[in-house]
Structure formats: structure tokens, C-alpha cells
């Protein structure tokens, strides 16, 4: 059973940065998209950023210009660099890996990001 392990969350002040990491516990064959989602209390889970195997990325409008997604295909790892954090970025962040054209869909357990002064 493959598990995704996230790290890097925490409590920061507005304007500060965090870098989230997500690594798979075992090799995943046929990885396609790697992504980050987030869920704030009372809200639905929303897409933050996603990147294809070829390197194309899509970002939520609310994080464009502040967040950067990257991936290391050889290490089955995805990162999210978050700069200029705002209180509205507070949420639990989840990594997601899709493989074999959607037949496999893996989720991490979530890591809390809190932005507060």
C-alpha cells in the first residue's frame, strides 16, 4: 500500500514562506499529475496547484505569483513553495498523485498550514 507523506507545514506570520514536501513510500508506476489541494474549516477541498509529468502547471487564481509547484519524478516527490503567505491561506494541505491515467489516485494525510500574526 503506497502512502504519501507530507511535511513542511506549520505556523507562520503573514508575508512569510513555507515549503511543503510530499514523498511516496514506494515507487509509483505510471505517474501522471502531481498536485496540492487544501481545505479550510467549513470549506470544500480545492485545487491549489497541479503539474503534469511534462512540467506544465496550473494554479488557483488565489495563489498565482506566490506559490510554485515542482516535482522530482525520479524520487516520486512533489513540492509546494509558498511565499507571501496570507491568513486566507490557512488550511490543511494535501498532496495528490494520479497514476496510470487516473486508475490510481493517492492522497496524503494532510499537513496544517496556519498563517496568523
For each residue, the residues with C-beta under 8 A, 3 or more apart:
1:
2: 24 25 26 28 106
3: 24 25 106 108 109
4: 22 23 24 25 95 96 97 106 107 108 109
5: 22 23 24 25 108 109
6: 9 20 21 22 93 94 95 108 109 110 111
7: 20 21 22 111
8: 18 19 20 21 111
9: 6 18 20 93 111 112 113
10: 18 112 113 114
11: 114 115 116
12: 16 17 18 85 113 114 115
13: 16 115 116 117
14: 85 86 87 115 116 117
15: 84 85
16: 12 13 85 115
17: 12 81 82 83 84 85
18: 8 9 10 12 82 85 113
19: 8 79 80 81 82
20: 6 7 8 9 36 79 80 82 93 95 111 113
21: 6 7 8 77 78 79
22: 4 5 6 7 34 36 77 78 79 95 97 108
23: 4 5 75 76 77
24: 2 3 4 5 27 28 76 77 97 106
25: 2 3 4 5
26: 2
27: 24 76
28: 2 24 31 76 97 99 104 106
29: 99 100
30: 99 100 101 104
31: 28 34 53 73 76 97 98 99
32: 52 53 98 99 100 101 102
33: 50 51 52 53 96 97 98
34: 22 31 50 51 69 71 78 95 96 97 98
35: 47 48 49 50 51 69 78 95 96 97 98
36: 20 22 47 48 49 50 69 78 80 93 94 95 96
37: 45 46 47 48 93 94 95 96
38: 45 46 48 89 91 92 93 94 113
39: 43 44 45 46 91 92 94 110
40: 43 90 91 92
41:
42:
43: 39 40 46 91
44: 39
45: 37 38 39 94
46: 37 38 39 43 60
47: 35 36 37 50 58 60
48: 35 36 37 38 59 60 63 67 69 80 93
49: 35 36 57 58 59 60 63 67 68 69 80
50: 33 34 35 36 47 57 58 69
51: 33 34 35 55 56 57 58 69 70 71 78
52: 32 33 55 56 57
53: 31 32 33 73
54:
55: 51 52
56: 51 52
57: 49 50 51 52 69
58: 47 49 50 51
59: 48 49 63 64 67 69
60: 46 47 48 49 63 64
61: 64
62: 88
63: 48 49 59 60 66 67 82 89
64: 59 60 61 67
65:
66: 63 82 83 84 85
67: 48 49 59 63 64 80 81 82 83
68: 49 80 81 83
69: 34 35 36 48 49 50 51 57 59 78 79 80 81
70: 51 78 79 81
71: 34 51 77 78 79
72: 75 76 77 78 79
73: 31 53 76
74:
75: 23 72
76: 23 24 27 28 31 72 73 97
77: 21 22 23 24 71 72
78: 21 22 34 35 36 51 69 70 71 72 95 97
79: 19 20 21 22 69 70 71 72
80: 19 20 36 48 49 67 68 69 93 95
81: 17 19 67 68 69 70
82: 17 18 19 20 63 66 67 85 89 113
83: 17 66 67 68
84: 15 17 66
85: 12 14 15 16 17 18 66 82 89 113 115
86: 14 89 115
87: 14 90 115 116 117
88: 62 115
89: 38 63 82 85 86 113 115
90: 40 87 113 114 115 116
91: 38 39 40 43 112 113
92: 38 39 40 110 111 112 113
93: 6 9 20 36 37 38 48 80 110 111 112 113
94: 6 36 37 38 39 45 107 108 109 110
95: 4 6 20 22 34 35 36 37 78 80 107 108
96: 4 33 34 35 36 37 105 106 107 108
97: 4 22 24 28 31 33 34 35 76 78 104 105 106
98: 31 32 33 34 35 102 104 105 106
99: 28 29 30 31 32 103 104 105 106
100: 29 30 32 103 104
101: 30 32
102: 32 98 105
103: 99 100
104: 28 30 97 98 99 100
105: 96 97 98 99 102
106: 2 3 4 24 28 96 97 98 99
107: 4 94 95 96
108: 3 4 5 6 22 94 95 96 111
109: 3 4 5 6 94
110: 6 39 92 93 94
111: 6 7 8 9 20 92 93 108
112: 9 10 91 92 93
113: 9 10 12 18 20 38 82 85 89 90 91 92 93
114: 10 11 12 90
115: 11 12 13 14 16 85 86 87 88 89 90
116: 11 13 14 87 90
117: 13 14 87
